[in-house]
Amino acid sequence: MSLALAYSRTAKGLHWLVLALLVVEFGVAWTMPHIGRNTPLGTLIGLHFSFGVLILGVVLIRLAWLLAHGWPRPITMPAWQHRAALAVHWLLYLLLLALPVLGWLDASWRGYPVSLFGLFEVPKLLATRAPGWQWTGDIHQFLATYVLLTLVGLHVLGALYHHFVLRDGVLKRMLPTL
């Protein structure tokens, strides 16, 4: 574990990049069901897939950075808060890896090509309409809509609680200004 007080610039940059990508990804995802029949649905689905591939790549880089460099020195807090923070962080990482893979599985099952903004196509993970895999899209949507957003909300509320109530510097360690 690192002895630094704040996260490195790289860790901060990756953190905020993941957030920005998630905001765009959710914006695209929530737009897709509301478009008309004459709207280029393929463009939105392609964007959704591309941002999913990008999120998966950035999260893998972020995890590699974390494992190589560790977290900053822990701030003194009750053990239950530390355990809760670790649980939320690791669940977020798990979901940020699982959701793109589930989306990729669903796209493969539906026969949709997945690419990174048209630069290259990623291989299918399974055959089109492979028996037993039709559930991937529903689970992807449920986990993203309910579980991921709940965990992100808890993460934000925890950071704001530490910043405004406890005033212990937890949030400042991840802000770009430090």
C-alpha positions in Angstrom: 0.0 0.0 0.0 1.3 3.4 -0.9 2.2 5.9 1.9 1.0 8.9 -0.1 -1.8 11.0 1.3 -3.6 11.5 -2.0 -4.1 9.4 -5.1 -1.6 9.9 -7.9 -2.5 12.0 -10.9 -2.9 8.9 -13.0 -5.3 7.3 -10.5 -7.3 10.5 -10.4 -7.4 10.8 -14.1 -8.5 7.2 -14.6 -11.2 7.7 -11.9 -12.7 10.8 -13.5 -12.4 9.3 -17.0 -14.4 6.3 -15.9 -17.1 8.6 -14.5 -17.2 10.7 -17.7 -17.5 7.5 -19.8 -20.3 6.2 -17.6 -22.2 9.4 -17.9 -22.0 9.3 -21.7 -22.7 5.5 -21.7 -25.9 6.0 -19.6 -27.0 8.9 -21.7 -26.7 6.8 -24.9 -28.3 3.7 -23.2 -31.3 5.7 -21.9 -31.8 7.3 -25.3 -32.0 4.1 -27.3 -35.4 2.9 -26.2 -37.0 6.3 -26.8 -36.0 6.9 -30.4 -38.4 6.5 -33.3 -38.3 3.9 -36.0 -36.7 6.3 -38.5 -33.8 7.2 -36.2 -30.4 5.6 -36.8 -30.7 3.0 -34.0 -27.6 1.3 -35.2 -25.6 4.4 -34.5 -26.7 4.6 -30.9 -26.2 0.8 -30.3 -22.8 1.1 -31.9 -21.9 4.1 -29.7 -23.2 2.1 -26.6 -21.0 -0.9 -27.6 -18.0 1.4 -28.3 -18.2 3.1 -24.9 -18.7 -0.3 -23.2 -15.4 -1.5 -24.8 -13.7 1.7 -23.8 -15.0 1.5 -20.2 -13.8 -2.1 -20.0 -10.3 -1.1 -21.2 -10.0 1.9 -18.9 -11.2 -0.1 -15.9 -8.6 -2.8 -16.6 -5.9 -0.2 -16.8 -7.2 1.4 -13.6 -7.2 -1.9 -11.7 -3.7 -2.7 -13.0 -2.6 0.8 -11.7 -4.2 0.2 -8.3 -2.7 -3.2 -7.9 0.8 -1.9 -8.9 0.7 1.3 -6.8 -1.9 0.6 -4.0 -4.2 3.0 -2.2 -3.0 6.1 -0.4 -2.5 5.8 3.4 -5.9 5.2 5.0 -7.6 8.0 6.8 -8.5 7.2 10.4 -12.2 6.1 10.5 -14.2 3.4 12.3 -13.4 -0.1 11.0 -17.0 -0.6 9.7 -16.7 2.5 7.5 -13.4 1.2 6.1 -14.9 -2.2 5.4 -18.0 -0.6 3.8 -15.8 1.7 1.6 -13.7 -1.3 0.5 -16.8 -3.3 -0.3 -18.4 -0.6 -2.4 -15.1 0.0 -4.2 -14.6 -3.6 -5.1 -18.3 -4.1 -6.0 -17.9 -1.1 -8.3 -14.8 -2.6 -9.9 -16.6 -6.0 -10.3 -19.6 -4.4 -12.0 -17.5 -2.2 -14.2 -15.9 -5.4 -15.5 -19.0 -7.6 -15.6 -21.3 -5.1 -17.3 -19.3 -4.7 -20.5 -18.7 -8.4 -20.7 -22.5 -9.1 -20.2 -23.3 -6.5 -22.9 -20.7 -8.1 -25.2 -22.2 -11.5 -24.5 -25.7 -10.1 -25.3 -24.5 -8.5 -28.5 -22.9 -11.7 -29.5 -26.0 -13.7 -28.8 -28.1 -11.2 -30.8 -25.6 -11.3 -33.7 -24.6 -7.6 -33.4 -21.0 -6.7 -34.2 -19.2 -4.9 -31.4 -16.4 -2.5 -32.3 -14.4 0.4 -30.8 -15.8 3.3 -32.8 -15.3 1.4 -36.0 -11.6 1.1 -35.5 -11.6 -2.6 -34.9 -14.2 -5.2 -34.2 -14.0 -7.4 -31.1 -14.6 -11.1 -31.5 -17.9 -12.6 -30.6 -18.0 -14.3 -27.3 -20.6 -16.9 -28.4 -22.6 -17.9 -31.4 -25.7 -16.0 -32.4 -28.7 -17.3 -30.6 -26.6 -19.8 -28.7 -29.1 -21.7 -26.4 -29.1 -20.7 -22.8 -27.6 -17.2 -23.2 -30.7 -15.0 -23.8 -30.7 -13.8 -20.2 -27.5 -11.7 -20.6 -29.2 -8.6 -21.8 -31.8 -8.5 -19.0 -29.1 -9.1 -16.4 -26.9 -6.4 -18.0 -29.7 -3.9 -17.9 -30.8 -4.8 -14.3 -27.3 -4.6 -12.9 -26.5 -1.3 -14.7 -29.8 0.4 -13.9 -30.3 -0.7 -10.3 -27.1 -2.1 -8.8 -24.4 0.0 -10.4 -26.4 3.3 -10.0 -27.1 2.4 -6.3 -23.4 1.7 -5.7 -22.3 4.9 -7.4 -24.9 6.8 -5.3 -23.5 5.2 -2.1 -20.0 6.1 -3.3 -20.9 9.7 -3.9 -22.9 10.0 -0.7 -20.0 8.5 1.3 -17.6 11.0 -0.2 -19.9 13.9 0.4 -20.5 12.8 4.0 -16.7 12.6 4.6 -16.2 16.0 3.0 -19.1 18.0 4.5 -19.8 16.2 7.8 -16.6 14.6 8.9 -14.3 17.0 7.1 -11.6 14.4 7.1 -10.1 15.0 3.7 -11.3 11.7 2.0 -12.9 13.5 -1.0 -9.9 15.9 -1.4 -7.6 12.9 -2.0 -9.4 12.2 -5.3 -10.1 15.7 -6.5 -8.1 16.8 -9.5 -6.7 19.9 -7.7 -4.6 17.9 -5.2 
